Amino acid sequence: MKVAVVGATGMVGEVMLQVLAERNFPVTELIPVASEKSVGKEIEFKGKKYKVVGMQTAVDMKADIALFSAGGQTSLDWAPKFAAAGTTVIDNSSAWRMDPTKKLVVPEINASLLTKEDKIIANPNCSTIQMVLVLAPLHKKYNIKRVIVSTYQSITGTGVKAVQQLENEYAGVQGEMAYKYPIHRNAIPQCDVFEDNGYTKEEMKLVRETQKIIGDDNIKVTATAVRVPIVGGHSEAVNVAFENDFDINEVRNILHHTDGVVVQDNTDTYTYPMPMYAQGKDEVFVGRIRRDESQPNTLNMWIVADNLRKGAATNTIQIAEYLVANGLV
C-alpha cells in the first residue's frame, strides 16, 4: 500500500503520520509531500527516514491513497491530478465537501456510500465531525428538527501560527499574529472569514455539512463559532429539538452504544468532557446530557473532541481503512 501524505510537514500532516503508525495502517511505501520550500527535508516514520517530495513528483509516483491536508486551493489544483493517475484522494480541506459529485464521509455514519469510483473523498470539518457522530443515532430514533450549536474552538484549528501567538502572549513577547486580536485571556467570536449573511464560513460548514452527512436537508442548524485559548480540542454546546419525545436514560444508552462516542455524564462525580482530557484521543466525548425545560422534545449536550485527531487525521485514516478493508483501493 503506497500512501502519500500531502501537507506532511504541517500540523495535521504530522498527526496523520502519527495516527498511521499508531493504527498500523498497512503502509509499504510512504510518500511525504509538501510545498517546494520543504522538498528535500527528511521526516521519520516508524523508524525510517523519508525525503519530502513536491506535488508533481508525488503524482508521478502513483500512490494507492493520498491523504491531503494542505489547504483548499492546493486540493482544488492537485487532487484531480492525483485522481487521474489512479490515486484515491481523501481530502481534509473544505474544497470538495459541498460538491454534489463527492462523498462527505464520517465512517461510523456513512462509509457504506463509498465505491471504487470515488477517487476524491471529502473529510468533513472538525467541528462538524464531532457533532454529527453524536447527532446521527439520535436522529434515527427521534428525528431531529433543529440544532443550535455554540462552539469553543481550539487554536490548533488555525495552525502553528496561532499556537505561536498564544505562547508569545503567555510569555509577554511581541510576535506575528494569527488573529486580529490577542487570544490569551480572550474569546474571539470569529472562526474563518465572514460570509455575506453575517455568519462565518466555520458556522456555515456546521449547517451545510451536517445536512449532507446525515442525509436530511430538513434539519435546521444555526451556529456560533468562537475561538478560545485552548490547545486540547474543540468543545460544543448543542441544543437539539426532536420531532418525537425521548427518555434521557435511553439517550445515554443509545450514545453509549455508538461507535466512536464515549459518554462522560455524571454530575454527582463532576464527570463531563473537557478538552484537556480529550487531547490525543480518537473518541468523541459527550456529557451534560439534560432535557431543555424551556420547550418540549428538546435536549442539551456538551460535546468535546481533539480536533486534530478525530476532527481531522483519524477520520481521514478511518476512511482509508474502510477502503482497504472493503477492497475499494
Secondary structure as UniProt FT lines:
FT   STRAND          2..6
FT   TURN            7..9
FT   HELIX           11..22
FT   TURN            23..24
FT   STRAND          29..33
FT   HELIX           36..38
FT   TURN            39..40
FT   STRAND          42..45
FT   TURN            46..47
FT   STRAND          48..51
FT   HELIX           55..60
FT   TURN            61..62
FT   STRAND          65..68
FT   HELIX           72..84
FT   TURN            85..86
FT   STRAND          88..91
FT   TURN            97..98
FT   TURN            100..101
FT   HELIX           107..110
FT   HELIX           111..113
FT   TURN            116..117
FT   STRAND          120..122
FT   HELIX           126..142
FT   STRAND          144..153
FT   HELIX           155..157
FT   HELIX           160..171
FT   TURN            184..185
FT   TURN            196..197
FT   HELIX           201..214
FT   TURN            217..218
FT   STRAND          220..227
FT   STRAND          234..242
FT   HELIX           248..256
FT   TURN            259..260
FT   STRAND          261..263
FT   HELIX           267..269
FT   HELIX           275..278
FT   TURN            279..280
FT   STRAND          284..291
FT   TURN            293..294
FT   TURN            296..297
FT   STRAND          298..305
FT   TURN            307..308
FT   HELIX           309..313
FT   HELIX           314..325
FT   TURN            326..327
//
